[in-house]
Amino acid sequence: MEIPNYGELEFTAVIFDLNGTLGTKGKVPENVKELLKRLADRYTVVVLSADTFGTLEEELKDLPVRIERVSSGEEKAKRAKEYSPYAAVGNGNNDVSMLEAAELAFCVIGPEGATTDALLASDIVVKDVKDAITMLLDEKKLIATLRG
């Protein structure tokens, strides 16, 4: 998509962090799961997580998303690059390299907060992951936010 006075964005995958981004304490709300299904109709949807709460597979089963367990931010960034070009959504220090390398990066400042480095590595900051997903589903929202 072309963003006036910003540039062209092109990505085929959207990569998410789990904890603090898609959900809280490892739990993903049902309304977020529904949005992920819609997003998967347009993009390859990937969740990269250290799975701190041990809920990764259970929370995302039956969803059209790829899930991968990663042990560090370095590993997360390496796996993310396999999906290039991509958009990324995260909130923590282990998301920073992934966010920096993304064509479009969202920082979610939700109930679990976000790190300053994740914030600075992002193009857009949202208060809820639903806001990021709906922007990805409606390019006019992206244009309105990013245009120069």
C-alpha positions in Angstrom: 0.0 0.0 0.0 1.1 3.5 -0.7 1.1 5.9 2.2 1.2 9.6 1.1 4.4 11.4 2.2 5.5 8.2 4.0 6.3 5.6 1.4 5.2 2.2 0.3 4.4 -0.6 2.7 4.5 -4.2 1.5 4.4 -7.3 3.8 3.0 -10.8 3.5 3.1 -11.9 7.1 2.2 -10.4 10.5 4.2 -11.6 13.5 2.9 -11.3 17.0 4.4 -11.8 20.5 2.1 -13.6 22.9 2.5 -12.3 26.4 1.6 -8.7 26.9 0.8 -8.4 23.3 -1.9 -10.8 22.2 -3.0 -11.5 25.7 -2.4 -11.1 29.4 -0.8 -13.9 31.6 -0.8 -16.1 28.5 -4.5 -15.9 27.8 -5.8 -14.6 24.5 -9.4 -13.1 24.6 -12.0 -14.6 22.3 -12.5 -11.3 20.5 -8.8 -11.2 19.6 -8.9 -14.8 18.4 -11.8 -13.8 16.0 -9.7 -10.9 14.7 -6.7 -13.2 14.1 -9.0 -15.4 12.0 -9.9 -12.5 9.8 -6.3 -11.3 9.6 -5.2 -14.8 8.5 -7.5 -14.4 5.4 -5.1 -11.7 4.2 -1.7 -12.5 5.7 0.4 -15.4 7.1 -0.1 -14.9 10.9 2.7 -16.1 13.1 3.1 -16.0 16.9 6.6 -16.2 18.2 6.8 -16.6 22.0 9.0 -17.8 24.8 5.7 -19.0 26.3 6.4 -17.8 29.8 3.0 -19.1 31.0 3.0 -22.4 29.1 -0.2 -21.6 27.2 1.0 -21.1 23.6 -0.4 -24.2 22.0 -3.6 -24.4 24.0 -4.5 -20.7 23.5 -4.0 -20.8 19.7 -5.2 -24.2 18.8 -7.8 -24.3 16.1 -6.7 -20.9 14.8 -5.1 -20.5 11.3 -1.8 -19.2 12.8 1.7 -20.6 12.9 3.1 -20.8 16.4 6.8 -21.1 17.2 8.5 -21.2 20.6 11.6 -19.1 20.8 14.0 -18.7 23.7 15.3 -15.2 23.2 14.9 -11.9 21.4 17.7 -12.9 19.1 16.0 -16.1 18.1 12.7 -14.3 17.7 14.3 -11.8 15.3 16.0 -14.6 13.3 12.7 -16.5 12.9 10.8 -13.3 12.0 13.2 -12.6 9.2 12.2 -15.9 7.6 8.8 -14.4 7.0 10.1 -11.1 5.4 8.6 -8.8 4.5 6.5 -8.7 7.6 4.7 -6.5 10.0 5.3 -7.0 13.7 3.4 -6.5 16.9 5.1 -6.6 20.3 5.7 -5.0 23.6 8.9 -6.2 25.3 12.6 -6.1 25.2 12.7 -9.5 23.4 10.6 -8.0 20.6 12.9 -5.0 19.8 15.0 -6.6 17.1 11.9 -8.1 15.5 10.2 -4.7 15.5 13.3 -2.9 14.2 13.5 -5.2 11.1 9.8 -5.1 10.3 8.3 -3.2 7.4 5.7 -1.9 9.9 6.0 -2.2 13.7 3.3 -1.8 16.4 4.0 -1.5 20.1 1.1 -2.5 22.3 1.0 -0.7 25.7 -1.6 -2.9 27.4 -2.1 -4.2 30.9 1.4 -5.7 31.1 3.0 -2.5 29.8 5.7 -2.0 27.2 9.4 -1.3 27.3 10.8 2.0 26.2 13.0 0.2 23.6 10.0 -1.6 22.1 8.2 1.8 21.9 11.1 3.4 20.2 11.5 0.6 17.7 7.8 0.9 16.6 6.1 2.9 13.9 2.7 2.9 15.6 1.8 2.7 19.3 -1.6 1.3 20.4 -3.3 0.6 23.7 -4.7 -2.7 22.7 -3.8 -5.4 20.2 -7.3 -5.2 18.7 -6.4 -1.7 17.6 -3.3 -3.0 15.7 -5.2 -5.8 14.1 -8.1 -3.6 13.0 -5.6 -1.1 11.4 -4.1 -4.0 9.5 -7.5 -5.0 8.3 -8.4 -1.5 7.2 -5.6 0.2 5.3 -7.3 3.6 5.4 -6.7 3.6 9.2 -3.0 2.9 8.5 -2.9 5.7 5.9 -4.6 8.2 8.3 -2.1 7.4 11.0 1.1 7.2 9.0 0.6 9.9 6.2 3.1 12.7 6.3 
